[in-house]
Amino acid sequence: MVANKDLAQAADVIDKKLQERFSGASEKVFVFDTEWGHLRALIGSDKFKGMGLGDRQNVVWDYLKESVPAEHLRFLYGIHPMDLAEYDASVSEA
């Protein structure tokens, strides 16, 4: 079983790095843990407009792999990069 402090530390590091990368006034980042002890990240940025899902994923994963230690990334099971309209619609439905 994963120690809660390891998961919390990973969430903090990943959130901080994503906030650094997507820090515009209208950009949004939300990192959360799931009931299974994994992390997911929702990212809303108009930098993703016009990009396909694979390209969006590559932009975020490439950045994270360069800036976050693997010991923290092992907890991140999903990233969901969206443009702002998609993000707002997705979050408001939750």
C-alpha positions as CSV (number, residue, x, y, z in Angstrom):
1,M,0.0,0.0,0.0
2,V,1.2,3.5,-0.8
3,A,1.9,5.8,2.1
4,N,-0.5,8.8,2.0
5,K,2.5,11.1,2.5
6,D,4.1,9.8,-0.7
7,L,1.0,10.4,-2.7
8,A,0.5,13.8,-1.1
9,Q,4.0,14.8,-1.9
10,A,3.7,13.6,-5.5
11,A,0.5,15.5,-5.9
12,D,2.2,18.7,-4.6
13,V,5.2,18.4,-6.8
14,I,3.1,17.6,-9.9
15,D,0.6,20.4,-9.2
16,K,3.5,22.9,-8.7
17,K,5.1,22.0,-12.0
18,L,1.9,22.1,-13.9
19,Q,1.0,25.5,-12.3
20,E,4.4,26.8,-13.5
21,R,3.8,25.6,-17.0
22,F,0.2,26.6,-17.2
23,S,0.2,29.8,-15.2
24,G,-1.8,32.2,-17.3
25,A,-4.6,34.2,-15.8
26,S,-7.2,32.0,-17.5
27,E,-5.4,28.7,-17.3
28,K,-6.5,26.1,-14.8
29,V,-4.9,23.1,-13.2
30,F,-6.5,20.6,-10.8
31,V,-4.5,17.6,-9.5
32,F,-6.4,15.1,-7.4
33,D,-6.1,11.7,-5.9
34,T,-8.6,8.9,-6.7
35,E,-10.0,6.3,-4.4
36,W,-7.4,3.8,-5.7
37,G,-4.4,5.8,-4.6
38,H,-3.6,7.3,-8.0
39,L,-3.4,10.9,-9.2
40,R,-5.2,12.5,-12.1
41,A,-4.7,16.0,-13.5
42,L,-7.1,18.3,-15.3
43,I,-5.5,21.1,-17.3
44,G,-7.5,23.8,-19.0
45,S,-5.6,26.1,-21.4
46,D,-6.3,27.6,-24.7
47,K,-2.8,26.5,-25.7
48,F,-4.5,23.2,-26.5
49,K,-7.0,24.8,-29.0
50,G,-6.8,23.2,-32.4
51,M,-4.6,20.3,-31.1
52,G,-5.7,16.7,-31.2
53,L,-5.8,14.7,-28.0
54,G,-2.6,12.8,-28.7
55,D,-0.7,16.0,-29.3
56,R,-2.1,17.5,-26.1
57,Q,-1.1,14.5,-24.1
58,N,2.4,14.6,-25.6
59,V,2.9,18.3,-24.7
60,V,2.0,17.6,-21.0
61,W,3.8,14.3,-20.6
62,D,7.0,15.5,-22.3
63,Y,7.0,18.5,-19.9
64,L,6.4,16.4,-16.9
65,K,9.0,13.8,-17.8
66,E,11.6,16.6,-18.0
67,S,10.6,18.4,-14.8
68,V,9.2,15.9,-12.3
69,P,11.2,13.0,-10.8
70,A,9.9,9.5,-11.9
71,E,9.3,8.6,-8.2
72,H,6.4,11.1,-8.3
73,L,5.2,10.5,-11.8
74,R,4.6,6.8,-10.9
75,F,1.4,8.0,-9.1
76,L,0.0,9.9,-12.1
77,Y,-2.3,7.7,-14.0
78,G,-4.1,10.2,-16.1
79,I,-3.9,13.7,-17.5
80,H,-6.8,15.4,-19.2
81,P,-5.6,18.4,-21.2
82,M,-8.5,20.5,-22.5
83,D,-9.0,24.0,-23.9
84,L,-10.8,26.4,-21.5
85,A,-14.2,25.9,-22.9
86,E,-13.9,22.1,-22.6
87,Y,-12.5,22.4,-19.1
88,D,-15.3,24.7,-17.9
89,A,-17.9,22.3,-19.4
90,S,-16.3,19.3,-17.9
91,V,-15.8,20.7,-14.4
92,S,-19.3,22.2,-14.3
93,E,-20.8,18.8,-15.1
94,A,-19.0,17.1,-12.2
